[in-house]
Every structure is written in C-alpha cells, then in structure tokens.
Amino acid sequence: MAGKYQRGKQQAKAPKARKVVLTHTVADFESAFWPDEQPVDNAVVMTMGALHEGHASLIRAARKQVGQQGRVAVTVFVNPLQFGPGEDLERYPRTLAEDVQLAEANGADVVFAPSVAEVYPNGEPQVRLSAGPMGEGFEGASRPGHFDGVLTVVAKLLHITDPDFAFFGEKDAQQLAIIQRMVADLDFDVEVVGVPTLREEDGLALSSRNRYLSETERAQALTLSRALFAGRDAAAKGPKAVREAAAAVLDGAEGVTLDYLALIDPDAFTEAPDDFQGEAVLAVAAKVGSTRLIDNVRIIVR
C-alpha cells in the first residue's frame, strides 16, 4: 500500500542550493527579493515555520514553476490572529535556523521572518478579512475566527511579497479553498497553486504538529489516514459508502477523539449530499492525546 502515498523519502532531487537571504523587515525583504528591475516570475511559499519535507515540496514546486531565473520567497510567521483561546500559540515550535537551512537547500532565494510588530505595526488590526460562509464549517466551526485571521495575514503577505504564484499545501484543504476564493472574489493578481500532501511510508501526513506525538500517540494517529484510505477505496459505491467505510475505521479507535469526519463538495466547501458525484474532499480532524491533527484525501465519487 505504501506505493499509493506521496512519500517524502522518494521525492525528486532538490534544486541546486542557493545562498538564501534571511530578512526580518519589509524594507530588507524588498531589497533582497527585487535586487534589480529584471522582469522575472516570482513565487511565495507561506509558512508558520517548523518546516519539514512537506514544506520542502512546496518550495521545490515553486522553484520549478518560476525556473532557475525566477525568485522564490518563503515566509515564516506564526500569526497570532489565527490562534484561538487555549490553542498552542506559545507552544507552536519555532525553529528558524533549521527553517532557513531547509529553504536554502530546496531552492529559495529569500526567507522573510518578520516580527508580529512588523506585520501588525499598529497593533492587532481593527479591519480584517472575513472568510464568510466557507469559513464557518469544519475547521471554522471548531476554531471560530481562525480563517478570518488566516485571510488577513495572507492578504498582507501577498501585498508585501507581490508574487505571480503562491503555493499552499492540500493538507489544509479548507484553507486552500478559502484562499483561492479570496483571490478570485477580490481580484488579487496571483495564481494560487495547491501541492499534494506528503506522507510518511506508513501513511501519516507530514505536519509540524507531529513532533508533539509520543511513540504510542503516533501509532494511534495512523487511524486517521487509514480511515481516509478506507473511504477512498469505497468511492465507487457512492457518498454513503465512503462515509461508512471511513467511520468504521475510526469507531472506537484508541487514543483518538474525533472532531469531524466529512465528505465535502470542494467548490462551496460544504457537506456533499448523498447523491453527490464527482471530485470531493474526504476530511478528518481529531485529537490524538492533546495534539489536534487534520488530514484529507481527494477522491472521485461515483
């Protein structure tokens, strides 16, 4: 079964490493990212740091898109607006030195790692973007206001980096859908590109939060991907069969506290009806121990 997964250990070779420039202010970023007036394509990969092979795949995809003459920026910013009360803002891992090394090894030109004061110089912004109905369900229901915070910082970083392309991972499926909708609805001059989720050989989706898992919890976390793969295998039998197959794996799973399991219409990001056919997102969110994990697979429902 491992051959079905996008595996970090079997990715294409990283592009030739460049000497990355680490910047912390908007002025320094602009000077480093646009050193001359030569018109080239440029791309941004937005992250909260604690980079892993999944992020590396985004950087490599960005480099491939813009070519060796283009420019690739990686932003590293733990955005306080997208964390709710009791969430892991302070606990979220900060590994900037390692992040810069990974970005450099995979083809980035500039890392932009601003402070909170640099991104929000007037304090917490009084005017924010709203994710609207697309942000109310699933992750939005579990984390009220989360996507408003995401969109606000993404919009700011798009203005600062001014890219032709912005790369985001498909593991955060609702986030990707909402950002794509924001770009379309508000006429941002950028192409948003989704990159498939990378997995360990046993199927666990790569995530910065995996480092919180104990050995026992990591084994328990595999229930999430197994449920998704079971649902995917039932896709030819329709939505009801997909949901039942995935739920059967999760039912009574030790150490796993389910938040939601949903078959989603990706256009509106709403629950797919029982007669749905076409591309869908089968998504799951759960706590394993004290760590909240999300995962999803894209499937074709018949």
N, C-alpha and C positions, 0 to 999 in steps of 0.2 A: 504493500500500500504506500510505502514511503515515496515511490516514484510519482505519486499524484501531487505531492506538495511542492511549493516554491521553497527550495531549501537554501539557506544562507551559505552552506559549505560548497555548493555546486554552482555558484554564480559565475558569470563571465569575469575575466580578469579586470581589475580596477584600471582605470585610465592612468596614464603616466602622471605621477605625482607632481604637483606644482608647489611652489612656496606660497602657502596661504598667508594672507594678511589678516591679523586679528584687530578688529576695530570695536570701539565702545560708544562712540558718539556718531550722530548723524553726519556731522561735517567730515569726520575722518572716514566714515563709510563711503560717502560720495566721492571723496578724493581718491580712495583706493579702488572703488568699483568702476569709476569712469575716469581713468587717468588721462584720457585723450578724447578727441571728438570722433574717433574712428567708429563708423556705424556697424555694430555687430549685434547679433542676437544675445540676449541675456536671460537668465533664469534664476529663480529663487526657490530654495527649499526651507520652509518654515518649521522650526522645531522648538521644543522646550528643553533641549539638551538631553543628557544621559543617552547619547547616541549609541546605536547598535547596528547590526548588519541590515536591518530593515531601513534605517535612515541612509545607510551607505548605498542601498539600492536606489533610493530617491536621488541621491547626488549623482550617481553614475548615469541614471536616466536623464537627468538634467544636462550633464556633460554631453551625452550622446545627442541630445536634442539640439544644442547650440553649437556643437562641433568644437574642435580644438581652438578655433579663433574666438569663440564666444566667451561669455563670462558667466560664472556660477557663484551665487551668494548663498550662504547658509546662515539663517538667523537662529540664535539661541536666546530664548527669552521665556522665563517662567512667568506667565501672565496672571497676575492676581485676580483679574476680573472674571476669569472662568472657573475659579475655585469657590465653592460654597462653604457655609459654616460646617466645621468638623471635617472638611476634606484635607488632603495631605499637602497643602501649600508649603509649609515649613519642612515637611518630611521629604518633599519631592527631591530626588537626587540631583546634585549639582556637580558636574564632572567636566568643567570647561577645558582643562588641559588635555584630557583624553579626547574630548569632542573635537578640538582643533586638529589633533593628530588624525582622527578618522576622516574629517572633512578634507584635509590636505591629501591623504592617501587615495581618496576617491574622486579627486578632480575639482575640488572647489578652489576658487580664487580668493574669496573674502569670507570671513566669519564676522557677523555683526552680532555682538553680545552686549546689548545696552542694559543700563540700569533701569529700574522702574521709573526713576525721576527723569531719565532721558526720554522714555516713551510717553510718560504722562507728566510733562513738566508743570502743569497747572494742578496737579493732584488728580484724584480719581475723576475721570471725565463725567461731566454733567449730561452731555449728549452722547448717546450710544446708538449703535445699530440694533435693530430688533430682528430676530430670526423668524418672527411671525408664526403661523400655524405649523410650518415644517419643523420648528424647534420645540414644539410643545409635547410631542410624544416620545416614548422610548427613553433615550438619554436625557432629553429635555424634561420629561416627567420626573425622572429620578434626580436630576440636577437642575432645578429651576434657575433660569438666568444664565446657565452655562453657555449656551450658544450665542446669546447677546454679547457676552464677554469675548467669545472666540471671534465673532464677526467684527467687533470693534477693533481688536488688535490686528486682525488680518487686513482690514481696510487700511489701518495706519501703516502697516509694514509694506503693503502694496504701494502706497503713496511714496514711502521712503525709498524702496528698492526699485520701483518703476520697471518691473520685469516684462518681457514678452511672454514668458511662461512661468507658471507657479506649480510646483509638484507637491502632491499630498498623497498619503497612503490610503489604500482602500480599506484598511482595517478599521479606520474611523469613518465608516460608511456614511453615517448621518452628517457628520461634519463636512465630508467631501461634497455631499449633495447640497447642503445649505450654502457652502461657499460658491459652488457652481451657480446656484440660483441667484445669490447676491451679485455675482459678476454679470450675469445676464440681465437681471432686473435693473441694476444701477449703472449699466454701461461702462464697467471697468474695461480698460483696453489691455486685457491679458487673457491668455488661454490657460485654463486650469486643467492639469493633467493628473489623472489618478494612476497610481502604481500598485500592482497586485501585492497582497500580503505575503511576507516571507514567513516560513515556518521552520522550526527545528525538525530533525528527521522523524521524530515521533508525532509530529503534527501540531505541537504547541506554537501558537502565533507569537512572533517576537514582539516584546513590549518592554519598555523601560521599567514597568512595574513588576516584571517577573523576578527582579532581583530581591523583592520583598518576600518571595515564597521560600518556605523551608523545603527540604527534600521531600517530605511527605506531602506538603501542600502542592508542590509542583506536579507530583504524580496525580493528585486529585484534580488539578486544573486541566488535565488531559481530557476529562469528561466533556468539557465544553467543545473542543474540536471534534471529538468522537460523535457527539450529538449532531453537530453540523454536517459531518460527513454522512451520517446515517440519513439525515433529512435529504441531503443531496442525492443519495442513492435511490431515494423514493420519488424523485422529481417527476418521473414519467407517469406516476399514478395520480398526480394532482395535488393541490394545496393541502387537503385534509390528510393525505398520506404523509406528506412532508412533515407536517406539524406532529403527527402521531409518532413517526419514526424518531424524530429528534427528542420529543418529550419522553419517550420510553427509555432513552439512554440517561436522561437527567433525573428521572423519577427515583427518589431515594438515594441519590449519589452522595456518598460520604464526604463530608467536609465542604460541600458546595451549597450555598444559599442562593437560590435563583432569584434574580430581579425580573428579567423578562426573557421570553423566547418568542420571536415574532417572524412571520413571513411578510415581507414588506414590498410594496409597489415602489420602485426606486424613483419614479417621476415625482410623486407628491410626498413620498416617504410616509405613507400611511399603510395600515394593515391591509394585506391583499385579501380580497373576497374569496369565497370558496370556489367560485367559477373562474378564478384568475388563470390566465395563460400568458406565457412569455417570460422575459428576464425578471427575476426577483432577487431580493436580498434576504437570506435566512440569517437572522442575527440573534445573539445571545449576550446577556450580561449577568454576572453572578459574582458573589463574594466567595473567595477561597481563603479560609482563615479570615484575616482582616483586610485582605487585598481585593479590591474590586477590579475585575477583568472584563473586557469585551472582546468579541470575535464575531466574524460573519463569513459567509461564503455566498458567492453569486451563482445562481442556478437558473436553468431554463425549465419552467414548469409546463407540463403538457396538459 
